[in-house]
């Protein structure tokens, strides 16, 4: 049912929407459309968080919670916990490309998202494969710094991100500091953020949503599509356990786009899902704990929700 998050699993699909220009538009997923019903598929292209709260771990939990089949392409492996990032191993761009070839030639997807891309070589490879396979509904989360403050993108890669990946994005989801980095100046008032959204959209992405988590007051996300602005509001929650919120939000948008929702509904649904996940977040470790990605299925104490007991 449109606009809901019940993981119904299978439903009819229409043609794959929103592919980038160029590339092979006949993918395994479009071929499968002729074979009946199947579960929608989303792909995350991101780094691994050994603590499980962010990165591909957060993305795959979010995909599962919202009823899509999740695939992952690793770009980097981090030694990370709730306190910080102690080490990063960036994977070779050719190996990132090999992973993309493997999943996109065999399985395909209805949406994809990028997270930590680490360096210019990986960004270039990802952009090349997105074009080659005409990956639809690409959500670019321009991850630059971890919640702990540790850098996750080399500074010389920001220009490459702007030049070759943002133009391929259906949605780009910077937070306030990332938006400042992209436009190259400090952002302060509401009109400043609106101008920044327009400047980022002029780089090529179809939609820009500047997240409000780093701004004071109510949590207001600003969406711009080149014609109009929309605001998505939620109360700011007191929880300090917000590790992985950006990854979770962009993954939820990708999942809901894969399920066929228009972008305005996908953003609204992602906002609602993340708000509930923060409300029910829980403390683990000595730092910022994760949000509760599977809050619909069991409580923070591990008790199954009604209707989600094992075997049902």
Secondary structure as GFF3:
##gff-version 3
##sequence-region A 1 312
A	DSSP	beta_strand	10	11	.	.	.	ID=ss1
A	DSSP	alpha_helix	28	32	.	.	.	ID=ss2
A	DSSP	three_ten_helix	33	35	.	.	.	ID=ss3
A	DSSP	beta_strand	38	39	.	.	.	ID=ss4
A	DSSP	beta_strand	41	49	.	.	.	ID=ss5
A	DSSP	alpha_helix	55	65	.	.	.	ID=ss6
A	DSSP	beta_strand	69	80	.	.	.	ID=ss7
A	DSSP	beta_strand	85	90	.	.	.	ID=ss8
A	DSSP	alpha_helix	93	106	.	.	.	ID=ss9
A	DSSP	beta_strand	111	114	.	.	.	ID=ss10
A	DSSP	alpha_helix	120	132	.	.	.	ID=ss11
A	DSSP	beta_strand	138	140	.	.	.	ID=ss12
A	DSSP	three_ten_helix	155	157	.	.	.	ID=ss13
A	DSSP	alpha_helix	158	160	.	.	.	ID=ss14
A	DSSP	pi_helix	161	165	.	.	.	ID=ss15
A	DSSP	three_ten_helix	166	168	.	.	.	ID=ss16
A	DSSP	beta_strand	171	172	.	.	.	ID=ss17
A	DSSP	alpha_helix	176	183	.	.	.	ID=ss18
A	DSSP	alpha_helix	190	201	.	.	.	ID=ss19
A	DSSP	beta_strand	207	210	.	.	.	ID=ss20
A	DSSP	beta_strand	219	224	.	.	.	ID=ss21
A	DSSP	beta_strand	229	234	.	.	.	ID=ss22
A	DSSP	alpha_helix	245	258	.	.	.	ID=ss23
A	DSSP	alpha_helix	263	279	.	.	.	ID=ss24
###
